[in-house]
Amino acid sequence: MSHKWNVYKLFKSGKRAKAPFCVVEGENEKQVEKKFLDAYVSDANSKLKKQTWAFLREDLPQERAYEKNLEKENDLAREKNIFLGRLAARAGGLPNNLSTGLVFCKESEWKWQWAALEAATLRYLKGLSPQFKSAPRADEWLEEQMS
């Protein structure tokens, strides 16, 4: 059974282009790759010869793997921001426009601590968590508190 295949350029970083270079019809990936190479790369255009290509069936999801990971990381960062914002609101006495973050500074006695920070300068305003000897332990604490 013949399918349409999207042909994507792969960059040196390993990431794939957002839009397909072209669409080729064929039964399997090897056949499609051969058709593509014969049609586009075999001629004198040396730029295409140097490229690496990926072939994905058009009827299957076209999402790029690293974008899925980015979405998960962004969702987690958003959840952390919301949780830390709630901690800051409970702490009181802080301006409305603030940032939060994990700090290692003089005000936290040179230990890791989740803190409320001035938005423009990231100046330490108030600690939102206990102090920790390591950043991974501070992350663990935050995850425990969030769940």
Buried (B, 14 or more C-beta within 10 A) or exposed (E): EEBEBBBBBEEEEEBBBEEBBEEBEBEEBEBBBEBBEEEBBEEEEEEBEEBEBBBBBEEEEBEBEEEEEEEEEEEEEEEBEEBBBEBBEEBEEBEEEBBBBBBBBEEBEEBBBBBBBBBEEBEBBBBBBEBBEEEEEBBEBBEEEEE
